[in-house]
Amino acid sequence: MGFRFSGVVQAKKVLRRSLSGSQQATSLNVPKGYFAVYVGESQKRFVVPITYLNQPAFQVLLSQAEEEFSFDHPNGGLSIPCTEDEFSKLTSQFN
């Protein structure tokens, strides 16, 4: 249980770092309790609930995003290093 809690805390820190300093994130019509991610080569935008931060598989994606992209998206979101199909399949399992 402690490991899972620390994973959630780490995921929230990663998300905060990705959005810090970006005033654009608030202007993208992201509802409270959600955040924007950009997926695939076309950088398709998905708005996902923050509850995904509790999912170990999503935490892995966040770690990969940190390593690969350093959280530098011009629109204040996260770039996720996978295809749109992979992302859709993964997130459909969370619901």
C-alpha positions in Angstrom: 0.0 0.0 0.0 2.8 2.4 0.8 4.4 1.8 -2.6 1.2 2.6 -4.4 0.7 5.8 -2.4 4.3 6.9 -3.2 3.6 6.2 -6.8 0.6 8.5 -6.8 2.5 11.2 -5.1 5.3 10.9 -7.6 2.8 11.0 -10.5 1.2 14.2 -9.2 4.7 15.8 -8.8 5.4 14.9 -12.4 2.1 16.4 -13.6 2.7 19.5 -11.6 6.2 20.0 -13.1 4.8 19.5 -16.6 2.2 22.3 -16.1 4.2 24.7 -13.9 5.0 28.0 -15.5 2.5 27.5 -18.3 -0.5 29.9 -18.2 -1.7 28.4 -21.4 -2.9 25.2 -19.7 -5.8 27.1 -18.0 -6.9 28.6 -21.3 -7.4 25.2 -23.1 -10.8 24.5 -21.6 -9.7 21.6 -19.4 -12.4 20.9 -16.8 -11.5 20.8 -13.1 -10.3 17.3 -12.2 -8.9 16.6 -15.7 -5.7 17.3 -17.6 -4.6 17.3 -21.2 -2.2 14.9 -22.8 -0.9 14.7 -26.3 -0.5 11.3 -27.9 1.1 9.9 -31.0 3.0 11.4 -33.9 0.1 13.7 -34.7 0.0 14.8 -31.1 -3.8 14.2 -30.7 -5.1 15.9 -27.6 -6.9 13.8 -25.0 -8.4 15.3 -21.8 -8.2 12.6 -19.1 -9.4 12.5 -15.5 -6.7 13.0 -12.8 -7.8 9.6 -11.3 -5.6 8.1 -14.0 -2.7 9.1 -11.9 -3.6 6.2 -9.5 -3.1 3.7 -12.3 0.3 2.0 -12.3 0.3 1.7 -16.1 -0.3 5.4 -16.5 2.5 6.1 -14.0 4.8 4.2 -16.3 3.7 6.3 -19.2 4.4 9.5 -17.2 7.9 8.2 -16.4 8.6 7.5 -20.0 7.3 10.9 -21.0 9.6 12.6 -18.5 12.6 10.7 -19.9 11.7 11.2 -23.5 10.1 14.7 -23.7 11.1 16.5 -20.5 7.6 17.8 -20.2 8.1 20.5 -22.8 4.8 20.8 -24.7 3.9 24.2 -26.2 0.3 24.0 -25.1 1.0 23.1 -21.5 0.1 19.5 -21.6 2.0 16.2 -21.5 3.3 14.4 -24.5 2.8 10.6 -24.0 5.2 8.3 -25.9 2.8 5.8 -27.4 0.4 5.5 -30.3 -3.1 6.8 -30.2 -4.4 3.2 -30.4 -2.2 2.0 -27.6 -3.3 4.9 -25.4 -7.0 4.3 -26.1 -6.7 0.6 -25.3 -4.8 1.4 -22.1 -7.2 4.0 -20.9 -10.3 1.9 -21.8 -9.1 -0.6 -19.2 -9.2 2.1 -16.5 -12.9 2.6 -16.8 
